[in-house]
Amino acid sequence: MNLATFNSFGKITISKRAISKVAAVSVLECAGVVGLVPQRGFFKGDSLDNSRNGVVITVLENDCMNIGVYVVMRHSGVSAQAVSDSIRQSVKYNVERFAGMVVKEVAVHIVDVRL
């Protein structure tokens, strides 16, 4: 499924896959993150097509979206709250800048912690 937005140049269509890749790269650039985990591996019966890379995008009304990320964190002495806040800020900023759409919420799901 594609996301569409309108601006002074006309209609712009962006695939969910492209947005999920931008979100995934934003997460992986944050300190304290080991990787992303596909949601499907943990929640059986879910048929979301964009959950392959650990990013789930939910489209809302008025050019808005929610993003969920499923991460594996590194236990490095930094609090999980600080890493989660960094992920939220990075994903929100990069996706909004890339897509020109508003990200209402970024939900960070910590799936595992590695030592």
C-alpha positions in Angstrom: 0.0 0.0 0.0 1.2 3.5 -0.8 0.9 6.7 1.1 -0.2 9.9 -0.7 0.2 13.5 0.2 -0.5 16.7 -1.6 1.5 19.9 -1.6 2.1 22.9 -4.0 3.8 20.6 -6.5 0.9 18.2 -6.7 0.3 14.6 -5.4 3.2 12.7 -4.0 3.0 8.9 -3.5 5.5 7.1 -1.3 5.4 3.3 -0.6 5.3 2.1 2.9 8.4 0.0 2.1 10.4 3.2 1.4 9.2 4.8 4.6 10.0 1.7 6.6 13.5 1.6 5.2 14.1 5.2 6.3 12.8 4.4 9.7 14.9 1.2 9.9 18.1 3.1 9.0 17.2 5.8 11.6 16.9 3.2 14.3 20.1 1.4 13.4 22.1 4.6 13.6 21.1 5.1 17.3 23.7 4.2 19.9 22.7 1.2 22.0 20.8 -0.6 19.2 21.9 -4.0 18.0 19.3 -4.5 15.4 15.6 -4.8 14.4 13.4 -7.9 14.7 10.5 -8.7 12.4 7.2 -8.5 14.3 5.9 -11.6 12.6 8.4 -13.7 14.4 7.0 -12.8 17.8 3.3 -12.3 17.2 1.8 -15.2 15.2 -1.2 -14.6 13.1 -0.3 -11.1 12.1 -0.4 -10.6 8.4 1.0 -7.1 8.1 3.0 -6.8 4.9 5.5 -4.2 6.1 6.7 -6.0 9.3 9.6 -7.8 7.6 12.3 -5.4 8.8 11.0 -4.7 12.3 9.1 -1.5 11.3 5.3 -1.3 11.3 3.5 1.7 9.7 -0.1 2.5 10.5 -1.6 5.2 8.3 -4.0 7.7 10.0 -6.2 10.4 8.5 -4.9 13.8 7.4 -1.4 12.8 6.2 -0.5 11.3 9.6 1.0 8.0 10.6 2.1 5.9 13.6 5.3 3.9 13.5 6.2 0.9 15.6 9.7 -0.4 15.8 10.8 -3.8 17.3 14.4 -3.5 18.5 17.2 -5.5 20.1 19.2 -3.3 22.5 22.7 -3.6 23.8 23.2 -3.6 27.5 25.9 -0.9 27.7 25.2 1.0 30.9 22.9 3.5 29.1 19.3 3.4 30.2 16.7 1.8 27.9 14.6 5.0 28.3 17.4 7.1 26.9 17.9 4.8 23.9 14.2 4.7 23.3 13.9 8.5 23.4 16.8 8.7 20.9 15.1 6.2 18.6 11.8 8.1 18.8 13.4 11.5 18.0 15.5 10.1 15.1 12.7 8.2 13.4 10.2 11.0 13.8 12.6 13.6 12.4 13.9 11.5 9.5 10.6 10.2 8.3 8.9 13.6 8.5 11.7 15.1 6.6 11.7 12.3 4.0 7.9 11.9 3.5 6.6 15.3 4.3 3.9 13.7 6.5 3.4 14.0 10.2 4.5 11.1 12.5 2.1 11.2 15.5 3.7 8.5 17.5 6.8 6.2 17.4 6.3 3.2 19.6 9.5 1.4 20.6 9.1 -2.2 21.5 12.2 -3.7 23.1 12.2 -7.4 22.1 15.6 -8.5 23.5 18.7 -7.2 25.3 22.2 -8.4 24.4 25.1 -8.3 26.7 
